[in-house]
Amino acid sequence: MKSAPRLFRDRAMRTAAGGARGESTSRSELVYRRLRDAIASGALKPGQRVMETEVAQSLQVSRTPVREALRRLEGDGMLTVEPRTGLVVASISRQAMLELYVMREVLEGTAARLCARHATDSEILELQALVEREARLQGNHSELARHNRLFHDAIHRGAHNRYLEKSLAAVNDTMHLLGPSQLLIPERARESQVEHAELFEHIRNHDADAAEAAARRHVRSARQQRLKNLFPDT
């Protein structure tokens, strides 16, 4: 089993680490986010070992904030302990992935329904701007992945339900285990753009039923693409 690669040796990360030396909590948060981003991007892969000393050295922080961050990631289910190996990036089975998408479909559908009911005029204008920008970003797949998160976050805020937002955040954290964004695939990026535009129109028209149905279709499309990517033989 390979240990974690030297993921954090670029200058920007070292600078960020240096600026976060004020308090242990800030350093721990930095380490947490760096590792979570590495898992989401695929730089840290399922089954890959994560060593406390190596992370501390790479980020140039002490082992205490690293230990706190690793404990937090383990609590999130993103890291797990394997016998005779130690702490590794958690793997997710086909069945677990399907269960995750079931929950995502329910939650995203509910968020879209509530957003159609409760979004303010300014929140609808924000969504419109995001939809228009997504059309201009086609071809810029790394930027589209970040933009996708902004679009969905805007819907979650527009739902005006703090408990729903917390549930969505938990599901999206686990989604990181599935690897890089599917918007790196040109075909899926184009499909997602069309689906987002349709979803927005239903929200703008305050059609809660249609918004929920569109959101659910969007999640099911994403699930089918993910199945092809991760489990092509099934």
C-alpha positions in Angstrom: 0.0 0.0 0.0 1.5 3.3 -1.1 1.6 6.2 1.4 0.2 9.6 0.6 2.2 11.4 -2.1 3.8 14.7 -1.5 0.6 16.6 -2.2 1.3 19.8 -0.4 4.7 20.9 -1.6 3.7 23.7 -3.9 4.4 27.2 -2.9 0.8 28.3 -2.6 0.0 25.6 -0.1 3.1 26.3 2.0 2.2 30.0 2.0 -1.3 29.3 3.2 0.1 27.0 5.9 2.5 29.7 7.0 -0.3 32.2 7.3 -2.3 29.9 9.4 0.1 29.5 12.3 -1.7 31.8 14.7 -3.9 29.2 16.4 -4.1 25.5 16.4 -7.8 25.5 15.3 -6.9 27.5 12.2 -4.0 25.1 11.3 -6.3 22.1 11.9 -8.9 23.6 9.6 -6.3 24.2 6.9 -5.1 20.6 7.1 -8.7 19.4 7.0 -9.5 21.3 3.9 -6.3 20.4 2.1 -6.8 16.7 2.7 -10.5 16.9 1.8 -9.7 18.7 -1.4 -7.0 16.1 -2.2 -9.6 13.3 -1.8 -12.2 15.2 -3.9 -9.7 15.8 -6.7 -8.5 12.2 -6.8 -4.9 13.2 -5.7 -5.6 10.9 -2.7 -7.2 7.8 -3.9 -9.4 5.2 -2.1 -7.3 2.8 -0.2 -4.3 5.1 -0.1 -2.5 5.4 3.2 -2.4 8.8 4.9 0.5 9.3 7.4 0.4 11.9 10.1 4.1 12.7 9.9 4.1 13.1 6.2 1.2 15.4 6.1 2.7 17.5 8.9 6.0 17.8 7.1 4.4 18.6 3.7 2.2 21.4 5.2 4.9 22.5 7.6 2.7 22.4 10.6 3.0 20.4 13.9 1.5 17.0 14.3 -1.2 18.2 16.7 -3.4 20.0 14.1 -2.8 17.2 11.6 -4.0 14.7 14.2 -7.1 16.8 14.8 -7.8 17.0 11.1 -7.4 13.3 10.5 -9.7 12.5 13.4 -12.3 14.8 11.9 -12.0 13.2 8.5 -12.3 9.8 10.0 -15.5 11.0 11.7 -16.8 12.2 8.4 -16.2 8.7 7.0 -13.6 10.0 4.5 -10.8 8.1 6.2 -10.8 4.7 7.8 -8.4 2.4 9.7 -7.4 -0.8 8.1 -5.7 -3.6 10.0 -1.9 -3.8 9.5 -2.0 -0.7 7.3 -3.3 2.2 9.4 -5.3 5.2 8.3 -6.3 5.1 4.6 -8.7 7.0 2.3 -12.1 5.2 2.6 -13.4 3.2 -0.4 -17.0 3.2 -1.4 -18.8 0.2 -2.9 -21.3 0.2 -5.7 -24.2 -0.4 -3.3 -23.0 2.4 -1.0 -22.8 4.7 -4.0 -26.3 3.9 -5.0 -27.5 4.5 -1.5 -25.7 7.9 -1.4 -27.4 8.9 -4.7 -30.8 8.0 -3.3 -30.3 10.4 -0.4 -28.9 13.1 -2.7 -31.9 12.8 -5.0 -34.3 13.2 -2.1 -32.4 16.1 -0.6 -31.7 18.0 -3.8 -35.3 17.5 -4.9 -36.5 18.9 -1.6 -34.1 21.8 -1.8 -35.4 22.7 -5.3 -39.0 22.5 -4.2 -38.4 24.8 -1.2 -36.3 27.1 -3.3 -39.1 27.5 -5.8 -41.4 28.4 -2.9 -39.2 30.6 -0.8 -36.3 32.1 -2.9 -36.2 35.9 -2.8 -36.0 38.0 -6.0 -32.3 38.6 -5.3 -31.7 34.9 -4.9 -33.4 34.2 -8.2 -31.3 36.8 -9.9 -28.2 35.1 -8.5 -29.3 31.8 -9.9 -30.0 33.4 -13.3 -26.5 34.9 -13.3 -25.0 31.5 -12.5 -26.9 29.7 -15.3 -25.8 32.4 -17.8 -22.2 32.1 -16.6 -22.3 28.3 -16.9 -23.1 28.6 -20.6 -20.0 30.8 -21.1 -17.8 28.3 -19.1 -18.4 25.4 -21.4 -15.0 23.9 -22.3 -13.4 25.1 -19.1 -14.0 21.9 -17.2 -12.0 22.5 -14.0 -13.8 25.9 -13.6 -17.2 24.2 -14.3 -16.7 21.8 -11.4 -16.3 24.8 -9.0 -19.2 26.6 -10.6 -21.5 23.5 -10.2 -21.0 23.7 -6.5 -21.9 27.4 -6.5 -25.1 26.7 -8.4 -26.3 24.0 -6.0 -25.2 26.0 -3.0 -27.4 28.9 -4.2 -30.4 26.6 -4.4 -29.7 25.2 -1.0 -29.6 28.7 0.5 -32.7 29.7 -1.4 -34.6 26.8 0.3 -34.2 28.7 3.6 -34.0 25.5 5.7 -30.9 25.2 7.9 -31.5 21.5 8.7 -31.8 20.7 5.0 -28.5 22.5 4.4 -26.7 20.5 7.1 -28.0 17.2 5.6 -26.9 18.2 2.1 -23.5 19.2 3.4 -23.0 15.8 5.0 -24.0 14.0 1.8 -21.8 16.2 -0.3 -18.8 15.5 1.9 -19.3 11.8 1.3 -19.6 12.5 -2.5 -15.9 13.5 -2.4 -15.1 9.7 -2.0 -16.4 9.2 -5.6 -13.5 11.1 -7.0 -13.2 14.1 -9.4 -16.2 16.0 -10.7 -18.0 14.4 -13.7 -18.0 17.9 -15.3 -14.5 17.1 -16.5 -16.3 14.9 -19.0 -17.4 17.3 -21.9 -20.6 15.4 -22.7 -21.7 15.4 -19.0 -20.8 19.1 -18.7 -23.2 19.9 -21.6 -26.0 17.8 -20.2 -25.6 19.4 -16.8 -25.8 22.9 -18.3 -29.2 22.0 -19.9 -30.5 20.4 -16.7 -29.4 23.4 -14.6 -31.2 25.8 -17.0 -34.4 23.8 -16.9 -34.3 23.6 -13.1 -33.7 27.3 -12.9 -36.8 28.1 -15.1 -39.0 26.1 -12.8 -37.6 27.9 -9.7 -38.1 31.3 -11.4 -41.7 30.4 -12.2 -42.2 29.2 -8.6 -43.3 25.8 -9.8 -42.4 23.6 -6.9 -43.5 20.3 -8.3 -41.6 20.8 -11.6 -38.5 22.1 -9.8 -38.4 19.0 -7.6 -38.9 16.7 -10.6 -36.1 18.5 -12.5 -33.7 18.3 -9.6 -34.4 14.6 -9.2 -33.8 13.9 -12.9 -30.6 15.9 -12.7 -29.3 13.7 -9.8 -30.3 10.5 -11.6 -28.4 11.6 -14.7 -25.4 12.2 -12.6 -25.8 8.8 -11.0 -25.9 7.0 -14.3 -22.7 8.7 -15.5 -21.0 7.9 -12.2 -21.9 4.2 -12.6 -20.4 4.2 -16.0 -17.2 5.7 -14.7 -16.7 3.7 -11.5 -18.4 0.4 -12.3 -18.3 0.0 -16.1 -18.7 -3.8 -15.9 -22.1 -3.5 -14.1 
